[in-house]
Amino acid sequence: MKNQIEFLLMSLIWGFIFIFIRQAVPYFGPILLIFFRTLFAGLALFPFILAKGLWPELKKNKFPIAFVGFFNSAFPFCLFTYASVTLPAAALVVLNATSPFFTTLLSVLYLKQKFEWFQTFGLFFGVAGVYILMGEKLGHNFDSTFLLSVFACLLACFSYGCMAVYSRKKFAQTSPWVLSGGTQIFSAGVLFFPSLFFLPKAPIPFSAWLSVLALGFFCTAYGYVLYFRIIRNLGPVVAVSATYVQTFVTTFLAIFLLKEPFQPSFFLGGILIVFGSVIILKILTPSSFLRFFS
């Protein structure tokens, strides 16, 4: 049950991501925002790595961790943040919810992971819930900028899927603190020089800085410790399926924090997302379902 609780906690934390990004990206721009996001996350986690005596483990795995840092953080973070300039938060979370499909396909192909037939229904329930939840908000002119932003999000999700599978295979015995802290530190290092070309020309308001601080320390630092722990304990497909619950949480926050209009589809979509998640997590299985009604 501990793993399931951590899954839900991670989903709740990640529900704030697109809220904070949408508030901060107009002032920072995509590259500078992600530099500060990864920098703050790395600074938050580095003292824990030292305190837990994990520095030798980080040095030993520095090259594969740097590889994951680029393709699981720097690269997809920048793609999603670039897309956030054009796409509404609703479209971002819908596209983000394609990650489990890429991860499932790659897990079956490369990890030879057994994926129970009933968990497939969980994936479809999750996607259906996301579509119902966000379907009324996705209207947009399909120009080249829009299509490029959609492609950027899908490429980011494919990158997430690849790195989730790679991390499960490569870092089975590696501490989640090392993986989380190391990937963010290396990502910040990669983005340092590019970010110098995108320095803001106007003062950044305090509220935007607060969003970036929360994005780095809260959503990224602690969120990724949970993420890599769930990959190790439950597998990459379950970990990435947190995007379904994240969609529900983001919509809830958008209604109450950003004052977006309430839609009746919120309840139906939310129910399908929760139902799909408990199937993917194997909280609800065919045997437990039959026992309940027997």
Summary of the structure (lengths in Angstrom):
residues: 294
radius of gyration: 18.7
end to end distance: 24.0
largest distance: 67.0
contacts: 1052
relative contact order: 0.22
helix: 82%
strand: 0%
